[in-house]
């Protein structure tokens, strides 16, 4: 699969009381776009990237009333040559947990992974799939819920 034929789909399920502003950066020029808003308790929001982008970085800014002052920012980076990495984001009070489910498609073979992140990471991001010498595509879902 060449760079011009890859795809990456992020799906977000928001079972929190926060709104989520979705911003996306493309590696080519690191162009930033606000691509969506996710309401509290909204399920199944998704965005698919195809062709011409080598790396995509998606930021999920959790906020109550002011987008400029997010409570937490989650980061997902993915692309055909850079793999997939996700970080729930850092919180002073661990009130949000994230479940991730991802599928990597490489030469028509699929690999599935699932994980949880319930606290801050010491590393910047959790690497879900390492980069490969061949391009691969990624479909992943992130489900956010409030800790009980």
N, C-alpha and C positions, 0 to 999 in steps of 0.2 A: 504494500500500500504506500503510495507516495504522499508527500506532504499535501498535495493538492486534492487528495481523495480521503483525507481523514475526517473524522467528526468527533465531537465531544458534546455530551448532553449532561447538564446539571439539572437535577430536580430537587426542589426544596419543599419540605413539609414543616409548617410553622405551628407547633402546638404550644406557643407561648403567648403572653399578653403584650408582646412587643410588636411594633411595625418593623419591617426590614426594608431598607433601601438597598437595591442591588446595583453595584457599579462594576464595570468590566474594563480591563485594560488589555490591549492587544500588543504583543511584543514588537510588531512592526511599528516603530515610532512611539510605542507605549501610549497609544491614543486611549483616552478615558471616555466611557459612555455610561450614563445612567440608563439602565435597561429595564428597570422595573421596580415595583413596590409589592411587598408581600404583607398582607394584613394579618393580624392576630388570628390564630386558628385556621389559616388558609392552608389547604393541601394541594399538592400537585403542580405548583408553579414550576415551569421549566424553560430552559433556553438551550438551543442547539447551535453550536459553531461548526462550520464546515469550510474547508478549502482556504488556502492563502494565508492562514495564520499559523505561525509556528508555535506560539505559546499564548495561552489565555490565562489571565488572572482575574478571578471574580471575588469581589469584596461584598460581604453581607453585613451591613451596619444595622444593628438592633437599636431601636430608639423608642421613646414614649411619645414626646411631642415635638422635639427639635432634632432634625437630621444632623445638624452640625455638632451635636453632643451625644454621640452614640454610647450606649451602655456597654456594648461589646461589638467587636468586629471579627467576623470569621473570614478566613482566606482559603480559597481553593485555586491551585495552579495546575494547569494541565495542557498537554500538547503532544504532538506526535514524536518529538525528540526529547522531551523533558519529563515524561512520566506523569504521575498524578500525586499531588500532595495536598493535604487538607489540615487546617488548624481551626478548632472551634473558636478560639479567641481567649484572651485572659480576662478574668473577673476577680474582683476583690472578695466577693461573696460567691461561692460556687452554686449559683441558682439555676443554671441552664446546663443541660446535658445534650450531647449530640450523638446520634447513631448514624453510621455511614454504611452504605452498601454500594459496591462498585463492580463493574465488569470491564475488563480490558479485552479488546479483540485484537489479536495479532495473527496475521496469516490465516484468518478464518477460525482460529482457535480462541476460545473464551476462557478467561480466568476470573473467578468471582472471589471477592473478599468482603467481609463485614467487620465492623469495629465500633467501639464506643469511645467517646472522650468525655470524661466527667470532671476534669480538673485542668489547671494550667499545665502547659508543657514546658520543659526546660529547653528543648530545641524549638526552633521557630515553627516547624511544621511536622506533621506526621506524614512520612512517605508511604503511600498506599501501594503504588507501583513504581519501580525503578525505571529510569530511561532504558530503552532497548536500542540495539543497533539498527533495528528496523522500525519503521513508523507503526504506531498502533493507535487505536481509537478507544475512548473512554466514555462510559455511561455511568453516572453515579447519582445517588440520592442521598441527601442529608436531611435528617429528621431532628428537629430541635424541640425539646420539651423542658418544662420547668421541673426541677428536682422537688421531691416531696419531703 
